[in-house]
Amino acid sequence: MVLAGCGAKETADNGQAAPEKVKLTIWHNWTGQDAKAATMRQLLEDFRAAHPEIELEDEGLPTDGLKTRLRTVAQRMKCLTCS
């Protein structure tokens, strides 16, 4: 599982700072119909219901696709920290 997030400050109608809206993106391989996949997807839905101030975007990928994406991102991050 990979989780990334960002947020931006907004101003409410009354001129005061509104609570910061945060967007989280999660990549996962819980795309099947087995009990683990169903449970994990339900946990994501429960999180959304409990935290309406957070926009949760989940992207289900096949295992090979997820592994490829993780390797690519890890290599990119490694290159960024080396320069």
C-alpha positions in Angstrom: 0.0 0.0 0.0 1.2 3.5 -0.9 -0.3 6.6 0.6 0.4 10.2 -0.6 -1.3 13.4 0.3 -1.5 17.1 -0.1 -3.5 20.0 1.2 -4.3 23.6 0.5 -5.5 26.5 2.7 -8.9 27.9 1.8 -10.8 30.8 3.2 -14.4 30.4 4.5 -17.2 32.8 3.5 -16.7 34.6 6.8 -13.1 35.5 5.9 -11.7 33.1 8.5 -9.4 30.3 7.4 -11.4 27.2 6.6 -10.3 23.8 7.7 -7.6 22.5 5.4 -8.9 20.0 2.9 -6.5 17.2 2.4 -6.4 14.8 -0.5 -4.9 11.3 0.0 -4.2 8.9 -2.8 -3.8 5.2 -2.0 -2.6 2.6 -4.5 -3.5 -1.0 -3.6 -4.1 -4.4 -5.1 -7.3 -5.2 -3.2 -9.3 -5.6 -6.4 -10.5 -9.2 -6.0 -13.6 -10.5 -4.5 -11.9 -12.4 -1.6 -12.6 -11.6 2.0 -9.4 -9.6 2.5 -10.1 -7.4 -0.5 -13.7 -6.8 0.5 -12.6 -6.0 4.1 -9.9 -3.5 3.0 -12.3 -1.7 0.6 -14.8 -1.5 3.5 -12.1 0.0 5.7 -11.6 2.7 3.0 -15.3 3.4 2.9 -15.4 3.6 6.7 -12.5 6.0 6.7 -14.3 8.2 4.1 -17.4 8.3 6.2 -15.5 9.1 9.4 -13.3 11.8 7.8 -15.4 13.9 5.3 -12.7 16.6 5.5 -10.3 14.2 3.7 -10.7 13.3 0.1 -9.5 9.7 -0.3 -8.8 8.6 -3.8 -8.1 4.9 -4.1 -6.6 3.2 -7.2 -6.9 -0.5 -7.4 -4.1 -2.1 -9.5 -3.3 -5.7 -10.4 -0.3 -6.9 -8.3 2.2 -6.7 -11.2 1.0 -3.2 -12.0 1.4 -2.1 -8.4 4.9 -3.6 -8.1 5.9 -1.8 -11.3 4.6 1.5 -10.2 6.2 1.2 -6.8 9.6 0.4 -8.4 9.3 3.3 -10.7 8.4 5.8 -7.9 11.1 4.4 -5.6 13.7 4.9 -8.4 12.5 8.4 -9.1 12.6 9.3 -5.4 16.1 7.8 -5.1 17.2 10.0 -8.1 15.7 13.1 -6.5 17.6 12.6 -3.2 20.9 11.9 -4.9 21.1 15.2 -6.8 
